[in-house]
Amino acid sequence: MDARLAVRARGITKCFGDIVALDNVDLDVAQGQIHGLVGPNGAGKTTLLGLLLGLSAADSGELDILGTTVRRALDAPDGVTGFVDGPGLYPSLTARQNLAALAALRGRGSAAARIDDILAEVGLTDVADDRARGFSLGMRQRLGLAAALLSGPRLLVLDEPANGLDPAGKRHVHGVLTRLAAEGTGVVLSSHRMDDLEELCSEVTILATGRVVFSGPLGKLAAENRELDYRLLTSDPRAALGAAAGTAGIRVVESTVAWRGAEAFVVRALVPALDELVARLARDGVAVRELAPVVSPLEAALLALTEPQDQEAAR
């Protein structure tokens, strides 16, 4: 196995009776990388995360994690941690007591001394002595992340960690994940929040009906994607609209859109044509105040790559 890889999967297949959850899946996750796992419901994301955590074993294929070949359930090497379908917590215990109990169960007495620091890192200091049963969904997610940090993870596997997070909670979680990756930890992150994945991940794998339909850098995904719709807000809407209509590769989809108290319009284009339009507006003295995709590139790619398969499977 490449020493730089936290995960190397080749030809992973997993069935539950007649249902093929994973079909010949390949996956590479580098150390120090935050890798996004994306797909519609039923695509196989949770099954794959469970394999990485050692909760089950593949029916066929090769799975190497942190340099160790994994052949059986509960065979994941030390340094792998995370949660699937939400963190397992003790509702009657406080946040601090939850972490102390988990540290004791895992035989990590040294981690107990770090509990207060870990709680501070995930933003739970103020509720450290509150019982977990009263926590919101976002607070439970942050406590689950704190539990994962107890073991000093080398591979962190998280299922929808942004569920229920308010802006402060999101900032704490993103900060933790960014720090771990910078220190060399591999992170596999499944989420339906495209904005979180685009902010955090350097690479993504898209699953559809158990198969990999894309795996690679986000930049490559955007380059391979179809035309996107972009909202354009400028200092001179009429002049900008005329420039857009006269630029090759630009199609005006909506000529007038009320946006944040101003007049904008929507164009459909590939990135090179969009670059030419922006340059043309600059030459004409028209300021571009906002240029953003109506739907994120990752979400657009997800729909483009998975919808045809969904429709075919429904036939």
C-alpha positions, -999 to 999 in steps of 0.1 A, spaced: 0 0 0 12 35 -8 24 49 26 8 82 18 -27 66 17 -49 64 47 -74 43 27 -69 22 -4 -100 2 -16 -101 -18 -48 -131 -37 -61 -151 -35 -29 -184 -53 -32 -210 -56 -4 -244 -73 -7 -273 -76 18 -293 -105 4 -303 -96 -31 -294 -59 -26 -260 -48 -40 -250 -20 -16 -215 -15 -31 -205 -27 -66 -168 -28 -74 -159 4 -55 -124 19 -56 -114 46 -32 -81 63 -23 -79 87 6 -45 104 12 -32 111 47 -38 147 55 -68 149 31 -104 156 38 -123 135 13 -160 140 7 -184 111 1 -215 122 -18 -246 105 -33 -283 103 -31 -301 82 -4 -294 46 -10 -262 51 -29 -241 31 -5 -224 58 15 -233 45 49 -223 10 39 -189 22 28 -184 43 60 -192 12 80 -166 -8 62 -140 19 69 -149 18 106 -147 -20 108 -184 -24 116 -188 -49 87 -166 -66 61 -167 -65 23 -179 -96 5 -150 -92 -20 -123 -68 -29 -93 -54 -11 -93 -29 17 -62 -14 32 -65 11 60 -35 28 75 -12 2 60 -32 -28 73 -52 -51 52 -87 -54 66 -105 -88 60 -130 -91 88 -154 -70 108 -140 -54 139 -106 -57 122 -99 -20 117 -64 -9 129 -58 14 159 -62 51 150 -95 46 131 -125 64 147 -157 82 139 -194 75 137 -222 64 114 -259 72 118 -250 96 147 -227 93 176 -234 68 204 -237 87 237 -249 80 272 -279 103 276 -279 103 314 -243 114 316 -229 149 312 -207 158 282 -176 155 304 -188 122 319 -194 108 285 -159 115 274 -144 102 307 -164 69 303 -153 64 267 -117 71 276 -119 45 304 -136 19 281 -109 24 255 -81 21 280 -68 55 273 -62 70 307 -40 97 292 -69 110 272 -89 118 303 -65 147 311 -74 162 277 -111 162 281 -115 198 290 -93 208 260 -113 187 236 -146 201 249 -132 236 243 -121 227 208 -156 216 198 -172 245 216 -189 226 244 -172 241 274 -203 260 286 -224 228 286 -197 204 298 -216 195 329 -251 193 313 -266 159 306 -265 147 270 -302 139 269 -309 176 268 -285 184 239 -297 196 206 -288 176 175 -259 199 167 -245 196 202 -247 158 201 -228 159 168 -201 180 184 -199 157 214 -196 128 190 -167 145 173 -151 152 208 -154 114 215 -136 106 183 -108 130 192 -100 111 224 -81 84 206 -59 108 185 -73 96 152 -52 89 121 -83 82 101 -115 100 110 -148 87 94 -179 110 99 -214 106 87 -233 139 84 -213 157 111 -229 191 102 -265 179 110 -281 205 132 -251 228 135 -256 265 140 -230 289 126 -208 287 158 -210 249 158 -201 248 122 -171 270 128 -158 247 156 -163 215 136 -147 229 104 -118 242 125 -112 207 141 -113 189 107 -90 214 91 -65 211 120 -66 173 119 -59 172 81 -30 197 85 -15 173 111 -17 144 87 -50 127 96 -71 114 68 -108 124 70 -137 108 52 -168 130 54 -202 121 42 -227 149 39 -257 162 20 -244 198 27 -227 207 -6 -214 240 8 -196 222 36 -180 197 13 -169 224 -11 -154 244 17 -136 215 34 -128 188 8 -99 187 -17 -114 156 -33 -148 139 -35 -162 105 -45 -197 104 -59 -217 72 -55 -248 62 -73 -266 29 -68 -235 14 -52 -211 24 -79 -185 52 -82 -195 76 -109 -167 102 -101 -137 103 -78 -111 131 -79 -104 168 -71 -132 192 -70 -115 213 -97 -116 184 -121 -153 178 -113 -161 215 -121 -141 213 -153 -159 181 -165 -193 195 -155 -220 207 -179 -229 244 -182 -239 260 -150 -264 289 -143 -247 319 -127 -263 349 -110 -247 382 -121 -250 414 -101 -233 445 -116 -231 483 -114 -249 487 -147 -274 458 -153 -285 471 -188 -249 473 -201 -240 440 -185 -270 423 -201 -260 436 -235 -224 424 -230 -237 389 -220 -259 387 -250 -230 395 -273 -205 371 -257 -200 337 -274 -209 308 -252 -231 329 -229 -269 323 -228 -291 347 -208 -316 325 -189 -333 352 -169 -330 388 -179 -343 404 -147 -340 389 -112 -346 408 -80 -316 400 -57 -308 417 -24 -326 448 -33 -310 452 -67 -315 440 -103 -295 410 -114 -298 384 -142 -289 348 -148 -266 334 -175 -258 298 -185 -222 291 -195 -190 271 -192 -162 287 -171 -141 299 -201 -170 318 -216 -178 333 -182 -142 344 -178 -145 362 -212 -177 380 -201 -161 392 -169 -131 405 -188 -154 423 -213 -173 439 -184 -141 452 -169 -130 467 -202 -164 484 -205 -161 499 -170 -189 477 -155 -182 466 -120 -191 430 -111 -205 431 -76 -215 394 -74 -210 364 -96 -221 331 -81 -236 298 -93 -273 295 -87 -267 259 -78 -232 249 -65 -209 231 -90 -208 200 -67 -246 199 -64 -250 204 -102 -225 176 -108 -242 153 -83 -275 157 -101 -260 153 -135 -241 122 -126 -267 104 -105 -301 113 -119 -298 93 -151 -288 62 -131 -317 68 -107 -341 70 -136 -327 39 -152 -329 20 -119 -366 30 -115 -375 15 -149 
